[in-house]
Each structure stands twice: as structure tokens, then as C-alpha cells.
Amino acid sequence: MFLPSKNNVLPNTPIYPGSHFTWGEATKNGKRPLEDLIINDRLIVSAGQIEKTIVLTAMALDLVRQKLGNHPIHINSWYRPARDNKSVGGSQYSRHLFGDGVDFRSDYYLPQQIAKLLEPTHNGGFHAYSKFCHIDWRGHKARW
């Protein structure tokens, strides 16, 4: 898969050197190539910026992983282009569209346990569902 930066990555390529997360995890094994986010005929964010956001999100997720005892985190959904987001019933401005929204689960912690560890200090979006957690870095605290 070619990224907007013109780098060619494979699904198992770490998002940045030393990351526990891969481009395959961020893009559903390359099935979700990065594309400009256009809403109501207006460019909201470029594919290049989404690529940069995914890198920053991977860095933040590596810190989340550390807080969870450095156990693996399993990604359910990360980046979603508009058509994929719409097909799963995502909101028009879902953070998955921007590349900083991640749904994940752990084999070591229940979502409610993860919430107790992360939610109080996370300055972004967070919600513990019954089988997974959603976390994002929208720039302000949001809970639902």
C-alpha cells in the first residue's frame, strides 16, 4: 500500500520504528487506503494529514499499551474512510475518519477495568463498551 508520503508499506510494517502497531492494523490490512476526508464538498483533512495523525496515534497507543502492563492490544477498528464509516453506521465526524479514533480490546483486561485505568486522565474521547473500548485524541475530553 502506498501512503500519501509515497512510502510503500506492507500490512506488517510498523507505523513508526519500534511501534507495536502496524499499518495493517490501522488500515484493516491495507483494505482502507488513506484518502482525503471531504464532507459536504469541503476538504476537512488531507490524506497526508491523516497519515501523520495515524503515526501520532500509534505513539499514543504505545503509551496506552504501557499503562496496561505492556500486554498486547488488539485493534478492532482504526482508520475508516468515509464510505466504510458510513457502512458501519459511524457518525459523520467520527474520529476514525481522522485517523485518531481506535476501537480496541485486551486479553488481560475487561473494558471496565481499562476504563478505570485510562478514563480519568485521558484528555480525548473514551468509552468502554461491553466487549471493547473506544479511545481517540480529539483534543478535548468527551465521554458518552
DSSP file with accessible surface (Angstrom, degrees, kcal/mol):
  #  RESIDUE AA STRUCTURE BP1 BP2  ACC     N-H-->O    O-->H-N    N-H-->O    O-->H-N    TCO  KAPPA ALPHA  PHI   PSI    X-CA   Y-CA   Z-CA
    1    1 A M              0   0   53      0, 0.0     8,-3.0     0, 0.0     2,-0.5   0.000 360.0 360.0 360.0 132.8    0.0    0.0    0.0
    2    2 A F  B     -A    8   0A 146      6,-0.2     6,-0.2    32,-0.0    32,-0.2  -0.797 360.0-147.8 -92.4 129.9    1.3    3.4   -0.9
    3    3 A L    >   -     0   0    8      4,-3.0     3,-2.6    -2,-0.5    45,-0.1  -0.504  31.6-103.4 -86.1 162.5    0.9    6.1    1.7
    4    4 A P  T 3  S+     0   0   43      0, 0.0    44,-0.1     0, 0.0    -1,-0.1   0.821 123.6  63.1 -56.0 -28.7    0.4    9.8    0.8
    5    5 A S  T 3  S-     0   0   53      2,-0.1     3,-0.1    43,-0.1    43,-0.0   0.469 120.0-113.4 -73.6  -0.7    4.0   10.4    1.8
    6    6 A K  S <  S+     0   0  166     -3,-2.6     2,-0.3     1,-0.3    -1,-0.1   0.428  72.2 140.3  79.2   2.2    4.8    8.0   -1.1
    7    7 A N        -     0   0   96     -5,-0.1    -4,-3.0     1,-0.0     2,-0.6  -0.584  48.9-138.4 -72.6 138.2    6.2    5.4    1.3
    8    8 A N  B     -A    2   0A 100     -2,-0.3     2,-0.3    -6,-0.2    -6,-0.2  -0.890  28.8-179.1 -99.5 120.9    5.2    1.8    0.3
    9    9 A V        -     0   0   11     -8,-3.0     6,-0.0    -2,-0.6    -2,-0.0  -0.904  20.4-142.2-122.7 152.2    4.2   -0.2    3.4
   10   10 A L    >   -     0   0  107     -2,-0.3     3,-2.1     4,-0.1    13,-0.4  -0.668  38.1-101.3-100.4 164.1    3.1   -3.8    3.9
   11   11 A P  T 3  S+     0   0   59      0, 0.0    13,-2.4     0, 0.0    14,-0.4   0.846 123.5  50.0 -56.0 -31.8    0.5   -4.7    6.5
   12   12 A N  T 3  S+     0   0  120     11,-0.2     3,-0.0    10,-0.1    -3,-0.0   0.404  81.7 117.7 -90.8   7.5    3.2   -5.9    8.9
   13   13 A T  S <  S-     0   0   42     -3,-2.1    10,-2.4     1,-0.1    11,-0.3  -0.584  72.3-117.2 -73.9 124.6    5.2   -2.7    8.6
   14   14 A P  B     -B   22   0B  60      0, 0.0     8,-0.3     0, 0.0     6,-0.1  -0.330  17.6-125.6 -58.6 145.2    5.4   -0.9   12.0
   15   15 A I  S    S+     0   0   11      6,-2.7     7,-0.1     1,-0.2    40,-0.1   0.869  94.8   0.2 -64.5 -35.1    3.7    2.5   11.9
   16   16 A Y  S >  S-     0   0   56      5,-0.4     3,-2.4    42,-0.1    -1,-0.2  -0.965 105.7 -72.1-144.1 158.8    7.0    4.0   13.2
   17   17 A P  T 3  S+     0   0  124      0, 0.0     3,-0.1     0, 0.0    -2,-0.0  -0.276 120.6  11.6 -57.0 125.9   10.2    2.3   14.1
   18   18 A G  T 3  S+     0   0   70      1,-0.3     2,-0.1     2,-0.0    -3,-0.0   0.360  92.8 139.6  90.8  -4.7    9.8    0.3   17.3
   19   19 A S    <   -     0   0   13     -3,-2.4    -1,-0.3     1,-0.1    40,-0.1  -0.400  52.8-143.6 -71.8 149.3    6.0    0.6   17.4
   20   20 A H  S    S+     0   0   93     38,-0.2     2,-0.4    -3,-0.1    -1,-0.1   0.477  81.8  79.6 -83.7  -4.6    3.9   -2.3   18.5
   21   21 A F        -     0   0    2     -5,-0.1    -6,-2.7    37,-0.1    -5,-0.4  -0.849  66.4-154.0-113.4 144.2    1.3   -1.3   15.9
   22   22 A T  B  >  -B   14   0B  32     -2,-0.4     4,-1.7    -8,-0.3     3,-0.3  -0.696  30.9-113.7-114.3 164.3    1.3   -1.9   12.1
   23   23 A W  H  > S+     0   0    8    -10,-2.4     4,-1.9   -13,-0.4     7,-0.4   0.823 117.3  61.0 -64.9 -28.6   -0.1   -0.2    9.1
   24   24 A G  H  4>S+     0   0    2    -13,-2.4     5,-3.5   -14,-0.3     4,-0.4   0.898 104.0  48.1 -64.2 -39.4   -2.2   -3.3    8.6
   25   25 A E  H >45S+     0   0   60    -14,-0.4     3,-0.5    -3,-0.3    -1,-0.2   0.884 114.0  46.7 -67.3 -37.6   -3.9   -2.7   12.0
   26   26 A A  H 3<5S+     0   0    1     -4,-1.7    53,-1.6     1,-0.2    -2,-0.2   0.808 123.2  32.7 -73.7 -28.3   -4.5    0.9   11.1
   27   27 A T  T 3X>S-     0   0    1     -4,-1.9     5,-1.8    -5,-0.2     4,-0.6   0.085 112.3-102.7-120.7  22.3   -5.9    0.2    7.6
   28   28 A K  T X45S-     0   0  115     -3,-0.5     3,-1.5    -4,-0.4    -3,-0.2   0.966  89.5 -43.7  52.5  56.9   -7.7   -3.2    8.0
   29   29 A N  T 34<S-     0   0  108     -5,-3.5    -1,-0.2     1,-0.3    -5,-0.2   0.822 112.2 -53.5  58.0  37.0   -4.8   -5.0    6.3
   30   30 A G  T 345S+     0   0   27     -7,-0.4    -1,-0.3    -6,-0.3    -2,-0.2   0.478 112.2 115.8  82.4   2.8   -4.5   -2.4    3.6
   31   31 A K  T <<5S+     0   0  149     -3,-1.5    -3,-0.2    -4,-0.6    -2,-0.1   0.568  72.8  55.6 -80.0  -8.9   -8.1   -2.6    2.6
   32   32 A R  S   <S-     0   0   16     -5,-1.8    -1,-0.2    48,-0.0    -2,-0.1  -0.675  78.1-167.0-123.3  75.9   -8.7    1.0    3.7
   33   33 A P        -     0   0   56      0, 0.0     2,-0.2     0, 0.0   -30,-0.1  -0.311  33.9 -97.5 -62.5 148.0   -6.2    3.2    1.9
   34   34 A L        +     0   0   22    -32,-0.2     2,-0.3    47,-0.1    13,-0.1  -0.452  52.4 170.6 -69.8 133.8   -5.8    6.7    3.2
   35   35 A E        -     0   0   61     -2,-0.2    47,-0.1    11,-0.1    15,-0.0  -0.970  40.5 -82.5-142.8 157.3   -7.9    9.3    1.4
   36   36 A D        -     0   0   80     -2,-0.3     2,-0.7     1,-0.1    10,-0.2  -0.276  42.6-126.2 -55.2 141.6   -8.8   13.0    1.8
   37   37 A L  E     +C   45   0C   7      8,-3.1     7,-3.2    44,-0.1     8,-1.3  -0.854  33.7 178.2 -95.0 113.8  -11.8   13.5    4.1
   38   38 A I  E     +C   43   0C  95     -2,-0.7     2,-0.4     5,-0.2     5,-0.2  -0.979   5.4 179.3-120.3 123.0  -14.4   15.5    2.2
   39   39 A I  E >  S-C   42   0C  13      3,-2.4     3,-1.2    -2,-0.5    -2,-0.0  -0.997  73.1  -6.7-126.0 128.6  -17.7   16.3    3.9
   40   40 A N  T 3  S-     0   0  131     -2,-0.4    -1,-0.2     1,-0.3     3,-0.1   0.911 129.8 -57.1  53.6  45.1  -20.4   18.4    2.1
   41   41 A D  T 3  S+     0   0  166      1,-0.2     2,-0.4    -3,-0.1    -1,-0.3   0.700 115.2 117.1  62.8  21.4  -18.0   19.1   -0.8
   42   42 A R  E <   -C   39   0C 159     -3,-1.2    -3,-2.4     0, 0.0     2,-0.5  -0.981  69.9-122.5-123.1 130.8  -15.5   20.6    1.6
   43   43 A L  E     +C   38   0C  98     -2,-0.4    -5,-0.2    -5,-0.2     3,-0.1  -0.594  32.3 173.9 -69.3 118.3  -12.0   19.3    2.3
   44   44 A I  E     -     0   0C  44     -7,-3.2     2,-0.3    -2,-0.5    -1,-0.2   0.857  67.4  -9.2 -92.8 -45.6  -11.8   18.6    6.1
   45   45 A V  E    S-C   37   0C  20     -8,-1.3    -8,-3.1     4,-0.0    -1,-0.4  -0.981  71.1-119.7-155.8 141.3   -8.4   17.0    6.3
   46   46 A S     >  -     0   0   46     -2,-0.3     4,-2.2   -10,-0.2     3,-0.2  -0.426  25.7-116.3 -80.9 158.7   -6.0   15.7    3.7
   47   47 A A  H  > S+     0   0   10      1,-0.2     4,-2.4     2,-0.2     5,-0.1   0.868 117.1  58.1 -59.7 -35.7   -4.8   12.1    3.4
   48   48 A G  H  > S+     0   0   25      1,-0.2     4,-1.8     2,-0.2    -1,-0.2   0.900 106.6  46.6 -62.3 -40.1   -1.3   13.3    4.2
   49   49 A Q  H  > S+     0   0   80      2,-0.2     4,-2.5     1,-0.2    -1,-0.2   0.885 109.1  54.8 -70.1 -36.5   -2.5   14.8    7.5
   50   50 A I  H  X S+     0   0    0     -4,-2.2     4,-2.6     2,-0.2    -2,-0.2   0.921 105.9  53.0 -61.6 -41.4   -4.4   11.6    8.3
   51   51 A E  H  X S+     0   0   20     -4,-2.4     4,-1.9     1,-0.2    -2,-0.2   0.944 110.5  46.6 -57.7 -46.9   -1.1    9.7    7.7
   52   52 A K  H  X S+     0   0  131     -4,-1.8     4,-2.2     1,-0.2    -1,-0.2   0.898 111.2  52.4 -63.0 -39.1    0.6   12.0   10.2
   53   53 A T  H  X S+     0   0   27     -4,-2.5     4,-2.7     1,-0.2    -1,-0.2   0.897 105.9  53.7 -65.0 -39.2   -2.3   11.6   12.7
   54   54 A I  H  X S+     0   0    0     -4,-2.6     4,-2.5     2,-0.2    -1,-0.2   0.909 107.9  50.9 -62.9 -39.2   -2.1    7.8   12.5
   55   55 A V  H  X S+     0   0   36     -4,-1.9     4,-2.0     2,-0.2    -2,-0.2   0.948 112.3  45.7 -62.7 -47.1    1.7    8.0   13.4
   56   56 A L  H  X S+     0   0  111     -4,-2.2     4,-2.2     1,-0.2    -2,-0.2   0.888 112.1  52.3 -63.4 -36.9    0.9   10.2   16.4
   57   57 A T  H  X S+     0   0    4     -4,-2.7     4,-3.0     2,-0.2    -1,-0.2   0.901 106.4  52.9 -67.1 -39.6   -2.0    7.9   17.4
   58   58 A A  H  X S+     0   0    0     -4,-2.5     4,-2.2     2,-0.2    -1,-0.2   0.910 108.6  50.8 -61.2 -40.4    0.3    4.9   17.2
   59   59 A M  H  X S+     0   0   83     -4,-2.0     4,-1.4     2,-0.2    -2,-0.2   0.930 112.5  46.2 -61.7 -43.8    2.8    6.7   19.6
   60   60 A A  H  X S+     0   0   18     -4,-2.2     4,-2.1     1,-0.2    -2,-0.2   0.897 110.8  52.7 -66.6 -39.0   -0.1    7.4   22.0
   61   61 A L  H  X S+     0   0    0     -4,-3.0     4,-2.9     1,-0.2    -1,-0.2   0.857 103.2  57.4 -66.1 -33.9   -1.3    3.8   21.7
   62   62 A D  H  X S+     0   0   12     -4,-2.2     4,-1.8     2,-0.2    -1,-0.2   0.884 107.6  48.4 -63.6 -34.1    2.1    2.5   22.6
   63   63 A L  H  X S+     0   0  101     -4,-1.4     4,-2.2     2,-0.2    -2,-0.2   0.893 110.1  51.3 -70.3 -38.8    1.8    4.6   25.8
   64   64 A V  H  X S+     0   0   11     -4,-2.1     4,-1.3     1,-0.2    -2,-0.2   0.934 107.8  53.2 -60.4 -44.7   -1.6    3.1   26.5
   65   65 A R  H  <>S+     0   0   30     -4,-2.9     5,-2.3     1,-0.2     6,-0.6   0.906 107.1  51.6 -58.2 -41.8   -0.1   -0.3   26.0
   66   66 A Q  H ><5S+     0   0  123     -4,-1.8     3,-1.5     1,-0.2    -1,-0.2   0.923 106.6  53.4 -60.5 -43.7    2.5    0.5   28.6
   67   67 A K  H 3<5S+     0   0  123     -4,-2.2    -1,-0.2     1,-0.3    -2,-0.2   0.752 104.4  57.9 -63.0 -24.0   -0.2    1.6   31.1
   68   68 A L  T ><5S-     0   0    1     -4,-1.3     3,-1.0    -3,-0.4    -1,-0.3  -0.043 133.0 -89.1 -97.5  31.6   -1.9   -1.8   30.5
   69   69 A G  T < 5 -     0   0   47     -3,-1.5    -3,-0.2     1,-0.2    -2,-0.2   0.680  67.7 -76.2  74.9  18.3    1.2   -3.7   31.6
   70   70 A N  T 3 <S+     0   0   79     -5,-2.3    -1,-0.2     1,-0.2    -4,-0.2   0.731  89.7 148.7  62.0  22.8    2.7   -3.8   28.1
   71   71 A H    <   -     0   0   57     -3,-1.0    -1,-0.2    -6,-0.6    -3,-0.1  -0.578  57.0 -86.4 -79.3 152.5    0.3   -6.5   27.2
   72   72 A P        -     0   0   54      0, 0.0    35,-0.5     0, 0.0     2,-0.4  -0.203  35.6-146.4 -58.7 148.0   -0.8   -6.6   23.5
   73   73 A I        -     0   0    7     33,-0.1     2,-0.6   -53,-0.1    33,-0.2  -0.971   9.8-143.2-113.7 131.4   -3.8   -4.5   22.4
   74   74 A H  E     -D  105   0D  54     31,-2.9    31,-2.3    -2,-0.4     2,-0.5  -0.864  13.2-139.5-100.4 123.2   -6.0   -6.0   19.7
   75   75 A I  E     +D  104   0D  30     -2,-0.6    29,-0.3    29,-0.2     3,-0.1  -0.711  23.7 175.8 -86.0 123.2   -7.3   -3.4   17.2
   76   76 A N  E    S-     0   0D  78     27,-2.9     2,-0.3    -2,-0.5    28,-0.2   0.837  74.5  -8.1 -86.6 -44.9  -10.9   -3.8   16.2
   77   77 A S  E     +D  103   0D  15     26,-1.6    26,-3.1     3,-0.0    -1,-0.4  -0.953  63.3 154.2-156.6 136.8  -11.1   -0.7   14.0
   78   78 A W        +     0   0    1      1,-0.5    21,-0.2    -2,-0.3     2,-0.2   0.254  64.3  22.9-127.6-104.3   -8.8    2.3   13.5
   79   79 A Y        -     0   0    2    -53,-1.6    -1,-0.5    20,-0.2    18,-0.2  -0.473  62.4-179.1 -73.0 137.2   -8.9    4.4   10.3
   80   80 A R        -     0   0   23     16,-1.7    19,-0.1    -2,-0.2   -53,-0.0  -0.952  20.1-139.9-135.9 116.9  -12.1    4.3    8.3
   81   81 A P    >>  -     0   0    2      0, 0.0     4,-2.7     0, 0.0     3,-0.5  -0.303  41.8 -93.7 -65.0 164.5  -12.5    6.2    5.0
   82   82 A A  H 3> S+     0   0   44      1,-0.3     4,-2.8     2,-0.2     5,-0.2   0.852 123.6  50.8 -53.3 -45.0  -16.0    7.9    4.7
   83   83 A R  H 3> S+     0   0  140      1,-0.2     4,-1.9     2,-0.2    -1,-0.3   0.901 114.1  44.6 -65.7 -37.6  -17.6    5.0    2.7
   84   84 A D  H <> S+     0   0   39     -3,-0.5     4,-1.3     2,-0.2    -1,-0.2   0.903 112.8  51.8 -69.9 -40.0  -16.5    2.4    5.3
   85   85 A N  H  <>S+     0   0    6     -4,-2.7     5,-2.9     1,-0.2     3,-0.4   0.926 111.0  47.7 -62.2 -42.8  -17.5    4.7    8.2
   86   86 A K  H ><5S+     0   0  174     -4,-2.8     3,-1.5    -5,-0.2    -1,-0.2   0.912 107.1  56.6 -64.9 -39.6  -21.0    5.1    6.7
   87   87 A S  H 3<5S+     0   0   94     -4,-1.9    -1,-0.2     1,-0.3    -2,-0.2   0.768 109.4  45.6 -68.3 -22.4  -21.4    1.4    6.1
   88   88 A V  T 3<5S-     0   0   81     -4,-1.3    -1,-0.3    -3,-0.4    -2,-0.2   0.349 120.0-107.5 -98.7   4.8  -20.8    0.6    9.8
   89   89 A G  T < 5 +     0   0   67     -3,-1.5    -3,-0.2    -4,-0.3    -2,-0.1   0.716  60.8 164.4  79.6  22.5  -23.1    3.4   11.0
   90   90 A G      < -     0   0   24     -5,-2.9    -1,-0.2    -6,-0.2     2,-0.0  -0.301  43.3 -95.5 -70.4 155.4  -20.3    5.7   12.2
   91   91 A S    >   -     0   0   77      1,-0.1     3,-2.0     2,-0.1    -1,-0.1  -0.305  33.8-108.8 -69.9 157.6  -21.1    9.4   12.8
   92   92 A Q  T 3  S+     0   0  104      1,-0.3    -1,-0.1    -6,-0.0    -6,-0.1   0.816 120.8  34.5 -57.5 -33.0  -20.4   12.0   10.1
   93   93 A Y  T 3  S+     0   0  107      4,-0.0    -1,-0.3     3,-0.0     5,-0.1  -0.072  84.9 160.6-114.4  33.8  -17.5   13.3   12.1
   94   94 A S    X>  -     0   0   12     -3,-2.0     3,-1.2     1,-0.2     4,-0.5  -0.217  47.3-128.6 -53.0 140.3  -16.3   10.1   13.7
   95   95 A R  H >>>S+     0   0   54      1,-0.3     5,-1.4     2,-0.2     6,-1.1   0.732 105.9  72.3 -67.3 -19.0  -12.7   10.3   14.9
   96   96 A H  H >45S+     0   0    5      1,-0.2   -16,-1.7     4,-0.2     3,-0.6   0.865  91.3  59.0 -61.4 -32.5  -12.0    7.1   12.9
   97   97 A L  H <45S+     0   0    5     -3,-1.2    -1,-0.2     1,-0.2    -2,-0.2   0.811 106.2  47.0 -63.6 -31.8  -12.3    9.3    9.8
   98   98 A F  H <<5S-     0   0   32     -3,-0.7    -1,-0.2    -4,-0.5    -2,-0.2   0.558 114.7-115.0 -88.2 -13.2   -9.4   11.5   11.0
   99   99 A G  T <<5S+     0   0    0     -4,-0.8    -3,-0.2    -3,-0.6   -42,-0.2   0.498  96.4  89.8  92.4   3.2   -7.1    8.5   12.0
  100  100 A D      < +     0   0    6     -5,-1.4    37,-0.6   -22,-0.1     2,-0.5   0.327  61.3  93.0-115.3   9.7   -7.1    9.1   15.7
  101  101 A G  E     + E   0 136D   0     -6,-1.1     2,-0.4    35,-0.2    35,-0.2  -0.884  52.4 178.6-102.1 130.1  -10.1    7.0   16.7
  102  102 A V  E     - E   0 135D   0     33,-2.9    33,-2.5    -2,-0.5     2,-0.5  -0.994  21.3-159.2-137.0 129.8   -9.4    3.4   17.8
  103  103 A D  E     +DE  77 134D  20    -26,-3.1   -27,-2.9    -2,-0.4   -26,-1.6  -0.932  33.0 161.2-101.6 128.4  -11.6    0.6   19.0
  104  104 A F  E     -DE  75 133D   0     29,-2.7    29,-2.9    -2,-0.5     2,-0.3  -0.942  25.2-159.3-145.3 165.1   -9.5   -2.0   20.8
  105  105 A R  E     -D   74   0D  99    -31,-2.3   -31,-2.9    -2,-0.3     2,-0.4  -0.919  10.4-142.4-140.6 167.6   -9.7   -4.9   23.3
  106  106 A S        -     0   0   17      3,-0.5   -33,-0.1    -2,-0.3     8,-0.1  -0.972  14.2-147.9-132.4 144.9   -7.3   -6.7   25.6
  107  107 A D  S    S+     0   0  108    -35,-0.5     3,-0.1    -2,-0.4   -34,-0.1   0.539 103.7  46.8 -81.4  -9.2   -7.0  -10.3   26.5
  108  108 A Y  S    S+     0   0  131    -36,-0.3     2,-0.4     1,-0.2    -1,-0.1   0.634 112.6  40.5-107.6 -22.2   -5.8   -9.2   30.0
  109  109 A Y  S    S-     0   0   64      4,-0.0    -3,-0.5     3,-0.0    -1,-0.2  -0.991  71.4-128.3-132.7 142.1   -8.4   -6.5   31.0
  110  110 A L    >>  -     0   0  109     -2,-0.4     4,-2.3     1,-0.1     3,-0.6  -0.487  38.4-107.0 -76.1 155.3  -12.1   -6.1   30.7
  111  111 A P  H 3> S+     0   0   11      0, 0.0     4,-2.6     0, 0.0     5,-0.1   0.879 121.7  54.2 -52.6 -38.8  -13.3   -2.9   29.1
  112  112 A Q  H 3> S+     0   0   96      1,-0.2     4,-1.7     2,-0.2     5,-0.1   0.860 108.3  49.3 -66.7 -32.9  -14.5   -1.6   32.5
  113  113 A Q  H <> S+     0   0   92     -3,-0.6     4,-1.5     2,-0.2    -1,-0.2   0.897 110.3  50.6 -70.4 -40.6  -11.0   -2.3   34.0
  114  114 A I  H  X S+     0   0    1     -4,-2.3     4,-2.7     1,-0.2     5,-0.4   0.920 107.3  55.1 -61.7 -42.1   -9.4   -0.4   31.1
  115  115 A A  H  X S+     0   0   19     -4,-2.6     4,-1.8     1,-0.2    -1,-0.2   0.904 105.0  52.3 -58.6 -42.8  -11.7    2.5   31.8
  116  116 A K  H  < S+     0   0  171     -4,-1.7    -1,-0.2     1,-0.2    -2,-0.2   0.853 115.4  42.2 -62.8 -32.3  -10.6    2.7   35.4
  117  117 A L  H  < S+     0   0   83     -4,-1.5    -2,-0.2    -3,-0.3    -1,-0.2   0.846 130.5  19.6 -81.9 -36.5   -7.0    2.8   34.3
  118  118 A L  H >X S+     0   0    4     -4,-2.7     4,-1.2    -5,-0.1     3,-0.9   0.822 105.8  71.0-105.3 -40.9   -7.3    5.2   31.4
  119  119 A E  G >< S+     0   0   59     -4,-1.8     3,-0.6    -5,-0.4    -3,-0.1   0.875  90.6  58.9 -56.4 -44.0  -10.5    7.3   31.5
  120  120 A P  G 34 S+     0   0   72      0, 0.0    -1,-0.2     0, 0.0    -2,-0.1   0.841 119.5  27.2 -59.6 -31.0   -9.7    9.6   34.5
  121  121 A T  G <4 S+     0   0  100     -3,-0.9     2,-0.5    -4,-0.2    -2,-0.2   0.476  90.8 111.5-111.3  -1.6   -6.6   11.1   32.9
  122  122 A H    <<  -     0   0   22     -4,-1.2     2,-1.1    -3,-0.6     4,-0.1  -0.624  50.9-158.4 -80.8 121.6   -7.3   10.8   29.1
  123  123 A N        +     0   0  103     -2,-0.5    16,-0.5    18,-0.1     2,-0.3  -0.529  68.9  49.8 -97.4  65.6   -7.9   14.2   27.5
  124  124 A G  S    S-     0   0    0     -2,-1.1    18,-1.9    15,-0.1     2,-0.3  -0.883 103.9 -39.2-167.9-161.4   -9.8   12.9   24.5
  125  125 A G  E     +f  142   0D   0     11,-0.3    11,-2.2    -2,-0.3     2,-0.3  -0.594  58.1 167.4 -82.1 141.6  -12.7   10.7   23.7
  126  126 A F  E     +fG 143 135D   4     16,-1.8    18,-0.6    -2,-0.3     2,-0.3  -0.967   8.7 162.8-154.2 137.7  -13.2    7.5   25.7
  127  127 A H  E     - G   0 134D  47      7,-2.1     7,-2.9    -2,-0.3     2,-0.7  -0.933  25.4-145.2-153.9 134.2  -15.9    4.9   26.1
  128  128 A A  E     - G   0 133D  27     -2,-0.3     5,-0.2     5,-0.2     2,-0.1  -0.895  21.8-171.8 -97.8 112.6  -15.9    1.4   27.5
  129  129 A Y        -     0   0   84      3,-2.7   -17,-0.1    -2,-0.7    -2,-0.0  -0.310  43.8 -89.7 -86.9-175.8  -18.4   -0.8   25.6
  130  130 A S  S    S+     0   0   98      1,-0.2   -18,-0.2    -2,-0.1     3,-0.1   0.867 121.2  16.0 -69.9 -31.1  -19.2   -4.3   26.8
  131  131 A K  S    S+     0   0  168      1,-0.2     2,-0.3   -21,-0.1    -1,-0.2   0.464 130.0  15.9-122.3  -4.5  -16.5   -6.0   24.7
  132  132 A F        -     0   0   55    -27,-0.1    -3,-2.7   -22,-0.0     2,-0.3  -0.970  65.3-120.1-157.7 170.5  -14.1   -3.2   23.6
  133  133 A C  E     -EG 104 128D   0    -29,-2.9   -29,-2.7    -2,-0.3     2,-0.4  -0.905  13.0-146.7-117.7 148.7  -13.1    0.3   24.3
  134  134 A H  E     +EG 103 127D  12     -7,-2.9    -7,-2.1    -2,-0.3     2,-0.3  -0.952  22.7 174.2-108.9 135.1  -13.1    3.3   22.0
  135  135 A I  E     +EG 102 126D   0    -33,-2.5   -33,-2.9    -2,-0.4     2,-0.3  -0.990   1.1 168.0-137.8 143.6  -10.3    5.9   22.5
  136  136 A D  E     -E  101   0D   0    -11,-2.2   -11,-0.3    -2,-0.3   -35,-0.2  -0.964  35.6-132.7-149.2 168.5   -9.5    9.0   20.5
  137  137 A W        +     0   0   67    -37,-0.6   -13,-0.1    -2,-0.3   -36,-0.1  -0.466  43.1 149.2-121.0  60.6   -7.3   12.1   20.7
  138  138 A R        -     0   0   74      2,-0.2   -14,-0.1    -2,-0.1    -1,-0.1   0.553  67.3-107.2 -74.5 -10.6   -9.8   14.8   19.6
  139  139 A G  S    S+     0   0   59    -16,-0.5     2,-0.3     1,-0.1   -15,-0.1   0.391  93.2  57.7  99.9  -5.2   -8.2   17.5   21.7
  140  140 A H  S    S-     0   0  111      2,-0.0    -2,-0.2     0, 0.0     2,-0.2  -0.984  92.9 -88.7-151.4 157.3  -10.8   17.7   24.5
  141  141 A K        +     0   0  106     -2,-0.3     2,-0.3   -18,-0.1   -16,-0.2  -0.453  47.2 170.8 -69.9 131.7  -12.4   15.4   26.9
  142  142 A A  E     +f  125   0D  17    -18,-1.9   -16,-1.8    -2,-0.2     2,-0.3  -0.988   5.8 174.7-144.5 133.3  -15.5   13.6   25.6
  143  143 A R  E      f  126   0D  76     -2,-0.3   -16,-0.1   -18,-0.2   -18,-0.0  -0.986 360.0 360.0-135.6 147.6  -17.5   10.7   27.2
  144  144 A W              0   0  123    -18,-0.6    -2,-0.0    -2,-0.3   -18,-0.0  -0.935 360.0 360.0-148.2 360.0  -20.7    9.0   26.2
